[in-house]
């Protein structure tokens, strides 16, 4: 099976969103937690739908776990990149 292709920039809910990366769902969820802790809004795109929130039950019951597109609003792109490149705190 081929890897899903996600656009680099998309219009979603009236705003421009930028794809940070395409990666497995579990990794994307970890990045989302890091970004949310820093105040950055995210959305995940699967081949089937957009997901603004990821209920734990979806992950536990085996919802789509393949490669997803992880997007942030264009206005928060630099902030997101800074958060993801920051050194972990001890």
C-alpha positions as CSV (number, residue, x, y, z in Angstrom):
1,X,0.0,0.0,0.0
2,X,1.3,3.4,-0.8
3,X,1.8,6.2,1.7
4,X,-1.1,8.8,1.7
5,X,-0.3,12.1,0.0
6,X,-1.3,15.2,1.9
7,X,-1.1,18.8,0.5
8,X,1.5,21.1,2.1
9,X,-1.0,23.9,2.4
10,X,-4.8,23.6,2.6
11,X,-7.8,25.7,3.4
12,X,-9.8,24.3,6.3
13,X,-12.6,26.1,8.2
14,X,-11.7,29.3,6.4
15,X,-8.0,29.4,7.4
16,X,-4.8,28.3,5.7
17,X,-3.2,25.3,7.5
18,X,0.4,24.1,6.8
19,X,1.4,20.5,7.0
20,X,4.2,20.0,9.5
21,X,4.8,16.3,8.6
22,X,3.3,13.1,7.5
23,X,3.8,10.4,10.1
24,X,2.2,7.5,11.8
25,X,-0.9,8.4,13.9
26,X,0.7,7.6,17.3
27,X,3.7,9.8,16.6
28,X,1.4,12.6,15.3
29,X,-0.6,12.4,18.6
30,X,2.6,12.8,20.6
31,X,3.5,15.9,18.6
32,X,0.0,17.2,19.1
33,X,0.4,17.0,22.9
34,X,3.7,18.9,22.7
35,X,2.2,21.6,20.5
36,X,-1.0,21.9,22.5
37,X,1.0,22.4,25.7
38,X,2.7,25.3,23.9
39,X,-0.6,26.8,22.8
40,X,-0.5,25.7,19.2
41,X,-3.7,24.4,17.6
42,X,-3.4,21.3,15.4
43,X,-5.6,19.2,13.1
44,X,-4.9,15.7,11.8
45,X,-5.9,14.6,8.3
46,X,-6.4,10.9,7.6
47,X,-7.3,9.6,4.2
48,X,-10.9,9.6,5.4
49,X,-11.5,12.8,7.5
50,X,-10.1,15.7,9.4
51,X,-9.7,15.3,13.2
52,X,-9.6,18.3,15.5
53,X,-9.7,16.2,18.6
54,X,-8.5,12.6,19.1
55,X,-10.5,10.8,21.7
56,X,-8.5,8.2,23.5
57,X,-11.3,5.6,22.7
58,X,-10.6,6.0,19.0
59,X,-6.9,5.1,19.5
60,X,-7.7,2.3,21.9
61,X,-10.2,0.7,19.6
62,X,-7.9,0.8,16.6
63,X,-9.1,3.8,14.7
64,X,-7.0,4.8,11.7
65,X,-3.4,4.4,12.8
66,X,-1.6,4.7,9.5
67,X,0.2,7.8,8.2
68,X,-1.6,11.1,8.8
69,X,-1.0,14.7,7.9
70,X,-0.3,16.9,10.9
71,X,-1.4,20.5,10.2
72,X,-1.1,23.8,12.1
73,X,-2.6,27.2,11.3
74,X,-0.2,29.1,9.0
75,X,-0.1,32.0,11.6
76,X,1.3,29.5,14.2
77,X,3.8,27.8,11.9
78,X,7.0,29.4,13.3
79,X,5.7,28.9,16.9
80,X,5.1,25.2,16.2
81,X,8.5,24.7,14.6
82,X,10.2,26.3,17.6
83,X,8.3,24.1,20.1
84,X,9.2,20.9,18.2
85,X,12.9,21.9,18.0
86,X,13.1,22.8,21.7
87,X,15.3,20.8,23.9
88,X,13.3,18.6,26.4
89,X,13.3,19.9,30.0
90,X,15.1,17.8,32.6
